[in-house]
């Protein structure tokens, strides 16, 4: 096994998000999940067929930003400090991906990492961005449950037996 085949940054969520944020969060249109195999993450999205139930990885035609990352603190957001993050084609220099009806998107490669470039006045779009809260995962449940889960502060979790 080579060094590259041994690379593994944990489970990644791969998202197609609306390029325009809604406030300080990006709306996720489709989501896939992947684990590393031989140092690479394989994922796919399906065309939205309009039939219910809608699968998380079904995506309607449109323009999106392709991102991937881990959610180590389980807060429903990826790409926080300390979490792995990738943006297509390069983290901090993201470009839109166009999804067309009936046309697959293939050959996309991104690199995930834990490092964050520093911000300067000349590079306001490079991570970490001012006010950037991360990319929101699609949660099953009502929108009000999702919003409250994303905005509330994490409460400490007790692991082990209670006294």
DSSP file (Angstrom, degrees, kcal/mol; ACC not computed):
  #  RESIDUE AA STRUCTURE BP1 BP2  ACC     N-H-->O    O-->H-N    N-H-->O    O-->H-N    TCO  KAPPA ALPHA  PHI   PSI    X-CA   Y-CA   Z-CA
    1    1 A X              0   0    0      0, 0.0     2,-0.1     0, 0.0     5,-0.0   0.000 360.0 360.0 360.0 132.3    0.0    0.0    0.0
    2    2 A X     >  -     0   0    0      1,-0.1     4,-1.2    36,-0.0    36,-0.0  -0.393 360.0-108.0 -84.6 166.4    1.3    3.4   -1.0
    3    3 A X  T  4 S+     0   0    0      1,-0.2     4,-0.4     2,-0.2     3,-0.4   0.889 121.2  52.9 -59.0 -40.6    1.2    6.5    1.2
    4    4 A X  T >4 S+     0   0    0      1,-0.2     3,-1.0     2,-0.2    -1,-0.2   0.877 106.3  52.3 -66.1 -37.3   -1.5    8.0   -1.1
    5    5 A X  T 34 S+     0   0    0      1,-0.2    34,-0.6    34,-0.1    -1,-0.2   0.748 105.9  55.9 -69.5 -22.9   -3.6    4.8   -0.8
    6    6 A X  T 3< S+     0   0    0     -4,-1.2    -1,-0.2    -3,-0.4    -2,-0.2   0.522  79.1 118.3 -86.6  -6.4   -3.5    5.1    3.0
    7    7 A X    <   +     0   0    0     -3,-1.0    32,-0.4    -4,-0.4     2,-0.3  -0.398  32.5 160.5 -66.8 134.0   -4.9    8.6    3.1
    8    8 A X        +     0   0    0     -2,-0.1     3,-0.1    30,-0.1    -3,-0.0  -0.837  24.0 179.1-159.1 114.3   -8.2    8.9    5.0
    9    9 A X        -     0   0    0      1,-0.4    75,-0.3    -2,-0.3    -2,-0.0   0.067  57.2-104.2-103.6  22.3   -9.7   12.1    6.5
   10   10 A X        -     0   0    0     60,-0.1    -1,-0.4     2,-0.1    24,-0.1  -0.112  67.5 -18.4  83.8 176.9  -12.8   10.3    7.8
   11   11 A X        -     0   0    0     24,-0.1     2,-0.4    -3,-0.1    60,-0.3  -0.301  68.1-157.0 -57.4 134.2  -16.4   10.2    6.4
   12   12 A X  E     -A   34   0A   0     22,-3.0    22,-2.6    58,-0.1     2,-0.5  -0.914  12.5-145.3-116.7 143.3  -17.0   13.1    4.1
   13   13 A X  E     -AB  33  69A   0     56,-3.1    56,-1.7    -2,-0.4     2,-0.5  -0.933  16.2-154.8-102.0 128.7  -20.3   14.8    3.1
   14   14 A X  E     -AB  32  68A   0     18,-3.0    18,-2.7    -2,-0.5     2,-0.4  -0.928  18.1-173.2-109.0 123.6  -20.3   15.9   -0.5
   15   15 A X  E     -AB  31  67A   0     52,-3.2    52,-2.4    -2,-0.5     2,-0.6  -0.899  28.9-153.3-123.7 144.3  -22.6   18.8   -1.2
   16   16 A X  E     -AB  30  66A   0     14,-2.3    13,-2.9    -2,-0.4    14,-1.3  -0.981  35.3-175.4-106.7 115.6  -23.9   20.7   -4.2
   17   17 A X  E     -AB  28  65A   0     48,-2.6    48,-2.6    -2,-0.6    11,-0.2  -0.817  33.6 -97.4-117.7 153.0  -24.9   24.1   -2.7
   18   18 A X  E     - B   0  64A   0      9,-2.9     9,-0.2    -2,-0.3    46,-0.2  -0.459  33.1-133.3 -61.6 132.4  -26.5   27.3   -4.1
   19   19 A X  S    S+     0   0    0     44,-0.5     2,-0.6    -2,-0.1    -1,-0.1   0.718  90.7  69.0 -66.1 -19.5  -23.7   29.7   -5.0
   20   20 A X  S    S-     0   0    0      7,-0.1     7,-0.4     2,-0.0    -2,-0.1  -0.886  87.0-130.0-101.8 122.1  -25.5   32.6   -3.3
   21   21 A X        -     0   0    0     -2,-0.6     2,-0.9     5,-0.1     5,-0.3  -0.313   6.1-133.3 -68.3 152.0  -25.7   32.3    0.5
   22   22 A X  B >  S-F   25   0B   0      3,-3.5     3,-1.2    -4,-0.1     2,-0.6  -0.870  79.4 -47.8-101.1  94.7  -28.9   32.7    2.4
   23   23 A X  T 3  S-     0   0    0     -2,-0.9    -2,-0.1     1,-0.2     0, 0.0  -0.687 123.4 -24.3  74.0-121.6  -27.7   35.1    5.1
   24   24 A X  T 3  S+     0   0    0     -2,-0.6   109,-1.1    -3,-0.1     2,-0.3   0.199 127.6  75.6-109.0  15.9  -24.5   33.5    6.4
   25   25 A X  B <  S-F   22   0B   0     -3,-1.2    -3,-3.5   107,-0.1     2,-0.4  -0.940  72.9-130.8-125.2 150.0  -25.4   29.9    5.3
   26   26 A X  B     -g  135   0C   0    108,-0.7   110,-0.9    -2,-0.3     2,-0.4  -0.825  24.6-123.7 -98.1 137.2  -25.4   28.2    2.0
   27   27 A X        -     0   0    0     -7,-0.4    -9,-2.9    -2,-0.4     2,-0.5  -0.681  22.0-138.7 -83.2 126.6  -28.5   26.2    0.9
   28   28 A X  E     -A   17   0A   0     -2,-0.4   -11,-0.2   -11,-0.2     3,-0.1  -0.747  21.2-179.4 -89.6 126.5  -27.7   22.6    0.0
   29   29 A X  E    S+     0   0A   0    -13,-2.9     2,-0.3    -2,-0.5   -12,-0.2   0.788  71.4   6.7 -92.4 -33.5  -29.5   21.2   -3.0
   30   30 A X  E     -A   16   0A   0    -14,-1.3   -14,-2.3    27,-0.1     2,-0.4  -0.992  63.8-164.8-151.9 151.1  -28.1   17.7   -2.9
   31   31 A X  E     +A   15   0A   0     25,-3.0     2,-0.3    -2,-0.3   -16,-0.2  -1.000   6.2 179.5-144.6 136.7  -25.9   15.6   -0.6
   32   32 A X  E     -A   14   0A   0    -18,-2.7   -18,-3.0    -2,-0.4     2,-0.4  -0.878  18.2-139.5-128.1 163.8  -23.9   12.4   -0.8
   33   33 A X  E     +A   13   0A   0     -2,-0.3     2,-0.3   -20,-0.2   -20,-0.2  -0.960  21.9 177.6-126.4 144.4  -21.7   10.7    1.7
   34   34 A X  E     -A   12   0A   0    -22,-2.6   -22,-3.0    -2,-0.4     2,-0.3  -0.997  17.9-156.8-148.0 149.6  -18.4    8.9    1.1
   35   35 A X        -     0   0    0     -2,-0.3     7,-0.5   -24,-0.2     2,-0.2  -0.903  40.7 -92.6-120.2 155.3  -15.6    7.1    2.9
   36   36 A X  E     -I   41   0D   0     -2,-0.3     2,-0.4     5,-0.1     5,-0.2  -0.443  37.8-177.9 -71.8 135.1  -12.0    6.8    1.7
   37   37 A X  E >  S-I   40   0D   0      3,-3.0     3,-1.3    -2,-0.2   -31,-0.1  -0.971  77.6 -14.9-131.8 118.0  -11.1    3.8   -0.4
   38   38 A X  T 3  S-     0   0    0     -2,-0.4   -32,-0.2     1,-0.2     3,-0.1   0.860 130.6 -53.3  55.1  37.8   -7.5    3.5   -1.4
   39   39 A X  T 3  S+     0   0    0    -34,-0.6     2,-0.3   -32,-0.4    -1,-0.2   0.527 120.7  95.5  81.1   6.5   -7.0    7.2   -0.5
   40   40 A X  E <   -I   37   0D   0     -3,-1.3    -3,-3.0   -35,-0.2     2,-0.5  -0.941  64.1-137.4-131.4 153.3   -9.9    8.5   -2.6
   41   41 A X  E     -I   36   0D   0     -2,-0.3     2,-0.4    -5,-0.2    -5,-0.1  -0.938  17.6-159.9-108.0 125.1  -13.5    9.3   -2.0
   42   42 A X        +     0   0    0     -7,-0.5     2,-0.3    -2,-0.5    -7,-0.2  -0.891  21.4 158.8-105.0 134.5  -16.0    8.2   -4.7
   43   43 A X        -     0   0    0     -2,-0.4     2,-0.3    -9,-0.1    -9,-0.1  -0.963  16.8-166.7-147.6 162.6  -19.4    9.9   -4.8
   44   44 A X        -     0   0    0     -2,-0.3     2,-0.4   -30,-0.1   -30,-0.1  -0.994   9.8-149.4-151.6 153.6  -22.2   10.5   -7.3
   45   45 A X        -     0   0    0     -2,-0.3     2,-0.3    60,-0.2    13,-0.2  -0.930  15.7-144.0-120.1 148.1  -25.3   12.6   -7.7
   46   46 A X  E     -j   58   0E   0     11,-2.9    13,-2.8    -2,-0.4     2,-0.1  -0.814  27.4-101.0-109.6 149.9  -28.5   11.5   -9.6
   47   47 A X  E     -j   59   0E   0     -2,-0.3     2,-0.5    11,-0.2    13,-0.2  -0.480  44.7-105.6 -66.5 140.8  -30.7   13.7  -11.7
   48   48 A X        -     0   0    0     11,-1.8    13,-0.1     1,-0.2    -1,-0.1  -0.555  32.7-169.5 -68.5 117.3  -33.9   14.8   -9.8
   49   49 A X        -     0   0    0     -2,-0.5    -1,-0.2     2,-0.2     3,-0.1   0.479  35.0-123.6 -89.9  -2.1  -36.7   12.7  -11.3
   50   50 A X  S    S+     0   0    0      1,-0.3     2,-0.3     3,-0.0     4,-0.1   0.385  71.4 123.8  78.6  -5.0  -39.4   14.7   -9.6
   51   51 A X        -     0   0    0      2,-0.1     2,-0.3     1,-0.0    -1,-0.3  -0.654  61.7 -86.9 -91.5 145.6  -40.8   11.5   -7.9
   52   52 A X  S    S+     0   0    0     -2,-0.3     2,-0.1    -3,-0.1     3,-0.0  -0.687 102.4  49.5 -91.0 150.1  -41.2   11.2   -4.1
   53   53 A X  S    S-     0   0    0     -2,-0.3     2,-0.4     1,-0.0    -2,-0.1   0.556  82.0-146.3 -77.7 147.9  -39.5   10.4   -2.0
   54   54 A X        -     0   0    0     -2,-0.1     2,-0.2    -4,-0.1    -2,-0.1  -0.658  12.9-134.5 -79.8 129.0  -36.6   12.6   -3.1
   55   55 A X    >   -     0   0    0     -2,-0.4     3,-1.7     1,-0.1   -24,-0.1  -0.525  18.2-117.6 -80.9 152.6  -33.2   11.0   -2.3
   56   56 A X  T 3  S+     0   0    0      1,-0.3   -25,-3.0    -2,-0.2    -1,-0.1   0.809 113.2  51.6 -60.6 -30.6  -30.5   13.2   -0.7
   57   57 A X  T 3  S+     0   0    0    -27,-0.3   -11,-2.9   -12,-0.1     2,-0.4   0.251  82.2 110.5 -96.3  15.5  -28.2   12.8   -3.8
   58   58 A X  E <   -j   46   0E   0     -3,-1.7     2,-0.4   -13,-0.2   -11,-0.2  -0.754  48.9-171.5 -85.9 133.8  -30.9   13.9   -6.4
   59   59 A X  E     -j   47   0E   0    -13,-2.8   -11,-1.8    -2,-0.4     2,-0.1  -0.987  16.9-138.6-131.9 131.9  -30.1   17.2   -7.9
   60   60 A X        -     0   0    0     -2,-0.4    39,-0.1   -13,-0.2   -11,-0.1  -0.463  45.0 -82.6 -78.5 159.6  -32.1   19.4  -10.2
   61   61 A X  S    S+     0   0    0    -13,-0.1     2,-0.3    -2,-0.1    39,-0.2  -0.284  81.6  93.0 -58.2 147.4  -30.4   21.2  -13.1
   62   62 A X  E    S- C   0  99A   0     37,-2.1    37,-3.4    -3,-0.1     2,-0.4  -0.943  75.4 -60.4 157.0-174.7  -28.7   24.5  -12.2
   63   63 A X  E     + C   0  98A   0     -2,-0.3   -44,-0.5    35,-0.2     2,-0.3  -0.872  55.8 165.7-103.6 134.7  -25.4   26.1  -11.1
   64   64 A X  E     -BC  18  97A   0     33,-2.6    33,-3.5    -2,-0.4     2,-0.5  -0.910  38.2-119.4-141.5 164.2  -23.9   24.9   -7.8
   65   65 A X  E     -BC  17  96A   0    -48,-2.6   -48,-2.6    -2,-0.3     2,-0.6  -0.949  30.0-140.5-103.9 131.8  -20.7   25.0   -5.7
   66   66 A X  E     +B   16   0A   0     29,-0.6    22,-2.4    -2,-0.5     2,-0.3  -0.843  32.4 163.2 -96.1 120.8  -19.3   21.6   -5.1
   67   67 A X  E     -BD  15  87A   0    -52,-2.4   -52,-3.2    -2,-0.6     2,-0.3  -0.921  16.1-172.6-133.8 158.8  -17.9   21.1   -1.6
   68   68 A X  E     +BD  14  86A   0     18,-2.4    18,-2.8    -2,-0.3     2,-0.3  -0.989  19.4 132.3-148.2 150.6  -17.0   18.2    0.7
   69   69 A X  E     -BD  13  85A   0    -56,-1.7   -56,-3.1    -2,-0.3     2,-0.2  -0.983  45.1 -89.0 179.1 175.0  -15.9   17.9    4.3
   70   70 A X        -     0   0    0     14,-1.5     9,-0.9    -2,-0.3    10,-0.4  -0.629  16.8-148.1 -99.9 160.0  -16.3   16.2    7.6
   71   71 A X    >   +     0   0    0    -60,-0.3     3,-1.5    -2,-0.2     5,-0.1  -0.620  28.6 163.9-124.9  69.8  -18.6   17.2   10.5
   72   72 A X  T 3  S+     0   0    0      1,-0.3    -1,-0.1    -2,-0.3     6,-0.1   0.812  76.4  46.5 -62.0 -33.3  -16.5   16.2   13.5
   73   73 A X  T 3  S-     0   0    0      4,-0.2    -1,-0.3    -3,-0.1    -2,-0.0   0.420 103.4-131.1 -92.0   3.1  -18.6   18.1   16.0
   74   74 A X    <   +     0   0    0     -3,-1.5    -2,-0.1     1,-0.1     4,-0.1   0.852  63.3 134.9  55.0  41.2  -21.8   16.8   14.5
   75   75 A X  S    S-     0   0    0      2,-0.4    -1,-0.1    79,-0.0     3,-0.1   0.349  77.9-106.0-101.0   6.0  -23.4   20.2   14.4
   76   76 A X  S    S+     0   0    0      1,-0.2    61,-3.0    -5,-0.1     2,-0.4   0.569  91.0  99.4  82.9   8.8  -24.9   19.8   10.9
   77   77 A X  E     -H  136   0C   0     59,-0.2    -2,-0.4    73,-0.0     2,-0.3  -0.983  55.7-155.3-127.9 139.7  -22.3   22.1    9.3
   78   78 A X  E     +H  135   0C   0     57,-2.4    57,-1.8    -2,-0.4    -7,-0.2  -0.740  66.5  42.5-109.2 163.0  -19.1   21.1    7.4
   79   79 A X  S    S+     0   0    0     -9,-0.9    -1,-0.2     5,-0.6     2,-0.1   0.739  70.3 146.2  77.4  27.9  -15.9   23.0    6.8
   80   80 A X    >   -     0   0    0    -10,-0.4     3,-2.3    -3,-0.3    -1,-0.2  -0.447  65.5 -72.8 -79.0 165.6  -15.4   24.5   10.3
   81   81 A X  T 3  S+     0   0    0      1,-0.3    -1,-0.1    -2,-0.1     3,-0.1  -0.385 126.0  25.3 -57.0 134.1  -11.9   25.0   11.7
   82   82 A X  T 3  S+     0   0    0     32,-0.4     2,-0.3     1,-0.3    -1,-0.3   0.302 103.9 101.4  90.3  -8.9  -10.5   21.6   12.6
   83   83 A X  S <  S-     0   0    0     -3,-2.3    -1,-0.3    31,-0.1    30,-0.1  -0.816  81.0-104.3-106.4 149.5  -12.7   19.8   10.1
   84   84 A X        -     0   0    0     -2,-0.3   -14,-1.5   -75,-0.3    -5,-0.6  -0.404  44.7-177.6 -66.5 147.3  -11.6   18.5    6.7
   85   85 A X  E     +DE  69 113A   0     28,-2.0    28,-1.5   -16,-0.2     2,-0.3  -0.992  16.0 179.0-152.0 140.5  -12.8   20.7    3.8
   86   86 A X  E     -D   68   0A   0    -18,-2.8   -18,-2.4    -2,-0.3     2,-0.4  -0.996   3.8-173.0-139.2 140.9  -12.6   20.7    0.0
   87   87 A X  E     -D   67   0A   0     -2,-0.3     2,-0.4    24,-0.3    24,-0.3  -0.990  41.4 -78.4-130.2 142.0  -14.1   23.1   -2.5
   88   88 A X  S    S-     0   0    0    -22,-2.4     7,-2.4    -2,-0.4   -22,-0.2  -0.684 108.8  -3.2 -85.4 134.3  -14.0   22.6   -6.3
   89   89 A X  S    S-     0   0    0     -2,-0.4     2,-0.4     5,-0.3    22,-0.3  -0.960 140.5  -9.3 -85.6 -23.0  -11.5   23.1   -7.9
   90   90 A X  S >  S-     0   0    0      3,-0.5     3,-2.5    20,-0.1    -4,-0.1  -1.000  78.1 -97.8-139.0 137.8   -9.4   24.4   -5.0
   91   91 A X  T 3  S+     0   0    0     -2,-0.4    26,-0.1    20,-0.3    -2,-0.0  -0.312 112.7  14.8 -55.1 127.3  -10.4   25.3   -1.4
   92   92 A X  T 3  S+     0   0    0     34,-0.1    -1,-0.3    33,-0.1    -4,-0.1   0.174 119.9  69.1  92.0 -17.2  -10.8   29.0   -1.2
   93   93 A X  S <  S+     0   0    0     -3,-2.5    -3,-0.5    -6,-0.2    -2,-0.1  -0.362  72.8 172.1-125.9  51.5  -11.0   29.5   -5.0
   94   94 A X        -     0   0    0     31,-0.2     2,-0.3    -5,-0.1    -5,-0.3  -0.244  13.7-164.0 -69.6 150.5  -14.3   27.8   -5.7
   95   95 A X        -     0   0    0     -7,-2.4   -29,-0.6   -29,-0.1    -7,-0.2  -0.924  26.8 -99.3-129.3 154.8  -16.0   27.8   -9.1
   96   96 A X  E     -C   65   0A   0     -2,-0.3     2,-0.4   -31,-0.1   -31,-0.2  -0.468  27.0-149.6 -75.5 146.3  -19.5   27.0  -10.1
   97   97 A X  E     -C   64   0A   0    -33,-3.5   -33,-2.6    -2,-0.1     2,-0.5  -0.961  12.2-140.6-112.8 132.1  -20.4   23.6  -11.5
   98   98 A X  E     -C   63   0A   0     -2,-0.4     2,-0.6   -35,-0.2   -35,-0.2  -0.844   9.4-159.9 -98.8 125.3  -23.3   23.5  -14.0
   99   99 A X  E     -C   62   0A   0    -37,-3.4   -37,-2.1    -2,-0.5     2,-0.4  -0.918  12.3-167.5-102.7 120.0  -25.7   20.5  -13.8
  100  100 A X    >   -     0   0    0     -2,-0.6     3,-2.0     3,-0.5     2,-0.1  -0.847  32.4 -94.5-109.4 145.5  -27.6   20.0  -17.0
  101  101 A X  T 3  S+     0   0    0     -2,-0.4     3,-0.1     1,-0.3   -41,-0.1  -0.340 108.4   3.4 -58.3 127.1  -30.7   17.8  -17.5
  102  102 A X  T 3  S+     0   0    0      1,-0.2     2,-0.5    -2,-0.1    -1,-0.3   0.443 105.6 108.6  79.0   0.2  -29.6   14.4  -18.7
  103  103 A X    <   -     0   0    0     -3,-2.0    -3,-0.5     2,-0.0    -1,-0.2  -0.940  60.6-141.5-114.0 120.7  -25.9   15.1  -18.7
  104  104 A X        -     0   0    0     -2,-0.5     2,-0.6    -5,-0.1   -58,-0.1  -0.414  11.0-132.3 -74.1 153.6  -23.6   13.5  -16.1
  105  105 A X        +     0   0    0    -60,-0.2     2,-0.3    -2,-0.1   -60,-0.2  -0.939  39.1 166.1-103.6 121.5  -20.8   15.4  -14.4
  106  106 A X        +     0   0    0     -2,-0.6   -62,-0.0     1,-0.1     0, 0.0  -0.875  42.5  37.0-132.9 164.3  -17.7   13.3  -14.5
  107  107 A X        +     0   0    0     -2,-0.3     2,-0.4     1,-0.2    -1,-0.1   0.648  67.5 151.9  74.1  17.0  -14.0   13.7  -13.9
  108  108 A X        -     0   0    0     -3,-0.1     2,-0.4   -20,-0.0    -1,-0.2  -0.680  20.6-174.8 -83.4 131.9  -14.2   16.2  -11.1
  109  109 A X        +     0   0    0     -2,-0.4     2,-0.3     2,-0.0   -20,-0.3  -0.987   7.5 170.9-128.3 137.0  -11.3   16.0   -8.6
  110  110 A X        -     0   0    0     -2,-0.4     2,-0.5   -22,-0.1   -20,-0.1  -0.929  25.6-132.5-135.8 161.0  -10.8   17.9   -5.4
  111  111 A X        -     0   0    0    -22,-0.3   -24,-0.3    -2,-0.3     2,-0.3  -0.976  17.6-151.4-117.9 128.2   -8.3   17.7   -2.6
  112  112 A X        +     0   0    0     -2,-0.5     2,-0.3   -26,-0.1   -26,-0.2  -0.736  25.1 157.7 -97.4 146.8   -9.5   17.7    1.0
  113  113 A X  B     -E   85   0A   0    -28,-1.5   -28,-2.0    -2,-0.3   -30,-0.0  -0.975  46.4-130.3-157.7 168.4   -7.4   19.0    3.8
  114  114 A X  S    S+     0   0    0     -2,-0.3   -32,-0.4   -30,-0.2     2,-0.1   0.525  75.9 102.1 -98.9 -10.8   -7.4   20.4    7.3
  115  115 A X        -     0   0    0    -30,-0.1     2,-0.4   -34,-0.1    -2,-0.1  -0.443  56.0-155.0 -78.6 150.4   -5.3   23.5    6.6
  116  116 A X        -     0   0    0     -2,-0.1    12,-0.1    10,-0.0    -2,-0.0  -0.991  14.6-128.3-124.6 128.4   -6.9   26.9    6.2
  117  117 A X        -     0   0    0     -2,-0.4     2,-0.2     1,-0.1   -25,-0.0  -0.337  33.9-104.7 -66.9 157.8   -5.3   29.7    4.2
  118  118 A X        -     0   0    0      1,-0.1     2,-0.3    -2,-0.0    -1,-0.1  -0.520  33.0-121.9 -82.6 154.8   -4.9   33.0    6.0
  119  119 A X        +     0   0    0     -2,-0.2     2,-0.3     6,-0.0     5,-0.1  -0.696  32.1 171.4 -97.9 148.1   -7.3   35.8    5.1
  120  120 A X    >   -     0   0    0      3,-0.5     3,-1.0    -2,-0.3     6,-0.2  -0.930  48.5-102.1-143.9 169.4   -6.2   39.2    3.8
  121  121 A X  G >  S+     0   0    0     -2,-0.3     3,-0.5     1,-0.3    -1,-0.1   0.847 122.4  54.3 -61.0 -33.8   -8.0   42.3    2.4
  122  122 A X  G 3  S+     0   0    0      1,-0.2    -1,-0.3     2,-0.1     2,-0.1   0.684 114.3  39.8 -75.6 -17.8   -6.9   41.2   -1.1
  123  123 A X  G X   +     0   0    0     -3,-1.0     3,-1.1     1,-0.1    -3,-0.5  -0.504  61.4 153.0-131.6  65.2   -8.4   37.7   -0.7
  124  124 A X  T <  S+     0   0    0     -3,-0.5     6,-0.4     1,-0.2    -1,-0.1   0.695  73.6  57.4 -70.7 -17.6  -11.8   38.0    1.1
  125  125 A X  T 3  S+     0   0    0     -3,-0.1     2,-0.3     4,-0.1    -1,-0.2   0.562  84.7  97.8 -89.1  -7.4  -13.2   34.9   -0.6
  126  126 A X  S <  S-     0   0    0     -3,-1.1   -34,-0.1    -6,-0.2    -6,-0.1  -0.594  86.4 -65.2 -82.3 141.1  -10.4   32.6    0.7
  127  127 A X  S    S+     0   0    0     -2,-0.3   -10,-0.1     1,-0.1    -1,-0.1  -0.335 117.4  49.3 -62.5 148.0  -11.2   30.5    3.8
  128  128 A X  S    S-     0   0    0    -12,-0.1     2,-0.3     1,-0.1    -2,-0.1   0.542  82.9-167.9 -77.3 135.9  -11.7   31.4    6.5
  129  129 A X    >   -     0   0    0     -4,-0.1     3,-2.0     1,-0.1     2,-0.2  -0.640  31.8 -99.0 -89.1 144.0  -14.2   34.0    5.3
  130  130 A X  T 3  S+     0   0    0     -6,-0.4     3,-0.1    -2,-0.3    -1,-0.1  -0.446 109.9   5.0 -60.4 128.5  -15.6   36.7    7.6
  131  131 A X  T 3  S+     0   0    0      1,-0.3     2,-0.4    -2,-0.2    -1,-0.3   0.453  90.8 150.4  77.3   1.2  -19.0   35.5    8.9
  132  132 A X    <   +     0   0    0     -3,-2.0    -1,-0.3     1,-0.2  -107,-0.1  -0.532  20.6 177.2 -71.3 123.1  -18.6   32.1    7.2
  133  133 A X        -     0   0    0   -109,-1.1     2,-0.2     1,-0.4    -1,-0.2   0.486  46.0-105.3-103.9  -5.8  -20.5   29.5    9.3
  134  134 A X        -     0   0    0   -110,-0.2  -108,-0.7   -55,-0.1     2,-0.5  -0.564  45.2 -55.0 111.2-178.3  -19.9   26.5    7.0
  135  135 A X  E     -gH  26  78C   0    -57,-1.8   -57,-2.4    -2,-0.2     2,-0.4  -0.897  55.3-125.6-104.2 130.0  -22.0   24.6    4.6
  136  136 A X  E     - H   0  77C   0   -110,-0.9   -59,-0.2    -2,-0.5  -108,-0.2  -0.596  17.2-136.1 -84.0 129.0  -25.3   23.2    6.0
  137  137 A X        -     0   0    0    -61,-3.0     2,-0.5    -2,-0.4  -109,-0.1  -0.443  27.3-105.1 -74.0 152.7  -26.0   19.5    5.7
  138  138 A X        -     0   0    0     -2,-0.1     2,-0.4  -111,-0.1    -1,-0.1  -0.702  40.9-163.2 -78.1 127.1  -29.5   18.3    4.7
  139  139 A X        -     0   0    0     -2,-0.5     2,-0.4     2,-0.1     7,-0.1  -0.866  19.9-120.3-110.6 145.9  -31.2   17.0    7.7
  140  140 A X  S    S+     0   0    0     -2,-0.4     2,-0.3     6,-0.0     0, 0.0  -0.706  77.7  52.3 -80.5 137.5  -34.3   14.8    7.7
  141  141 A X  S    S-     0   0    0     -2,-0.4    -2,-0.1     4,-0.0     2,-0.1  -0.776  97.1 -29.3 128.6-175.0  -37.2   16.5    9.6
  142  142 A X     >  -     0   0    0     -2,-0.3     4,-2.1     1,-0.1     3,-0.2  -0.360  53.5-118.7 -76.1 155.0  -38.9   19.8    9.5
  143  143 A X  H  > S+     0   0    0      1,-0.2     4,-3.0     2,-0.2     5,-0.2   0.864 115.2  56.1 -59.5 -37.2  -37.2   23.0    8.4
  144  144 A X  H  > S+     0   0    0      1,-0.2     4,-2.2     2,-0.2    -1,-0.2   0.885 107.1  49.4 -65.8 -35.8  -37.8   24.5   11.9
  145  145 A X  H  > S+     0   0    0     -3,-0.2     4,-2.2     2,-0.2    -1,-0.2   0.918 112.3  48.7 -64.6 -42.2  -36.0   21.5   13.5
  146  146 A X  H  X S+     0   0    0     -4,-2.1     4,-2.2     2,-0.2    -2,-0.2   0.956 112.4  46.6 -62.6 -51.1  -33.1   22.0   11.1
  147  147 A X  H  X S+     0   0    0     -4,-3.0     4,-2.3     1,-0.2     5,-0.2   0.898 113.5  48.4 -60.5 -41.2  -32.8   25.7   11.6
  148  148 A X  H  X S+     0   0    0     -4,-2.2     4,-1.9    -5,-0.2    -1,-0.2   0.875 111.0  51.1 -68.9 -34.3  -33.0   25.4   15.4
  149  149 A X  H  < S+     0   0    0     -4,-2.2    -1,-0.2     1,-0.2    -2,-0.2   0.879 113.4  45.2 -67.2 -36.7  -30.4   22.6   15.4
  150  150 A X  H  < S+     0   0    0     -4,-2.2    -2,-0.2    -5,-0.2    -1,-0.2   0.873 118.1  41.0 -74.4 -37.5  -28.0   24.7   13.3
  151  151 A X  H  < S+     0   0    0     -4,-2.3    -2,-0.2    -5,-0.2    -1,-0.2   0.748  94.6  88.7 -89.0 -22.8  -28.3   27.9   15.2
  152  152 A X  S  < S-     0   0    0     -4,-1.9     2,-0.1    -5,-0.2     3,-0.1  -0.420  84.1-106.0 -76.7 153.4  -28.4   26.6   18.8
  153  153 A X        -     0   0    0      1,-0.1     2,-0.1    -2,-0.1    -1,-0.1  -0.461  41.0 -98.4 -74.7 147.8  -25.1   26.3   20.7
  154  154 A X        -     0   0    0     -2,-0.1     2,-0.3     1,-0.0    -1,-0.1  -0.428  34.9-143.0 -66.5 136.3  -23.9   22.8   21.2
  155  155 A X        -     0   0    0     -2,-0.1    -1,-0.0     1,-0.1    -3,-0.0  -0.791  29.5 -96.4 -98.1 145.5  -24.7   21.4   24.7
  156  156 A X        -     0   0    0     -2,-0.3     2,-0.4     1,-0.1    -1,-0.1  -0.304  37.0-139.1 -61.0 142.3  -22.1   19.2   26.4
  157  157 A X        -     0   0    0     -3,-0.0     2,-0.6     2,-0.0    -1,-0.1  -0.876   6.4-139.7-105.3 135.6  -22.7   15.5   25.9
  158  158 A X        -     0   0    0     -2,-0.4     2,-0.5     2,-0.1     4,-0.1  -0.838  16.9-165.2 -96.0 124.0  -22.2   13.1   28.8
  159  159 A X        +     0   0    0     -2,-0.6     2,-0.2     2,-0.1    -2,-0.0  -0.931  53.2  17.8-110.9 129.3  -20.6    9.8   27.8
  160  160 A X  S    S-     0   0    0     -2,-0.5     2,-0.2     2,-0.0    -2,-0.1  -0.696 104.0 -18.3 111.5-166.0  -20.7    6.9   30.2
  161  161 A X        -     0   0    0     -2,-0.2     2,-0.2     1,-0.1    -2,-0.1  -0.466  59.6-126.3 -81.0 146.7  -22.9    6.1   33.2
  162  162 A X              0   0    0     -2,-0.2    -1,-0.1     1,-0.1    -2,-0.0  -0.593 360.0 360.0 -85.4 154.1  -24.9    8.7   35.1
  163  163 A X              0   0    0     -2,-0.2    -1,-0.1     0, 0.0    -2,-0.0   0.384 360.0 360.0-106.8 360.0  -24.5    9.1   38.8
